[in-house]
């Protein structure tokens, strides 16, 4: 059985995590991390 769909709201704030499964890194390099921050700030 799949999980229910996530509710999304206009103008809502959402939490972005900074680690992957089992606390693995989610960025392969510092430039990947910087690119994510640029996209996040747009």
N, C-alpha and C positions, 0 to 999 in steps of 0.2 A: 504494500500500500504506500503510495507516495505522500509526501507532506502537503498540507494545504498551500494554496498560492499565497505569496506574501502580499499584504496590503500596501499600496503605495498612495501617498497623499501629495497633492500639489503644494509646493513651497515647504515641504517637510525637510527636516535635518536628518541625515542618515550617518551612521557610524561606519567608518572605513577602518578595517583592521590592519595592523602592521606586521602580522606574522601569519604563516601558513599553517597547515595541518601539523600537529605535533610540534608546534613552535618552529617549524622550518622557515628559513628565509624566503621571502616572496620576490626579492630582486636578485638578479644574477650579478649585477654590478652597481656601482654608485651612479653611473650614468642612467641606468634603468630607474633607479630611485628618483633621480632628478627629473626625468621625463614624466614619471607618475605625478610628482608634485606640480609640474607645469600644467598637466592636464587637469589636475584637481583644482587648481586656482583659476582655471578658465571659466 
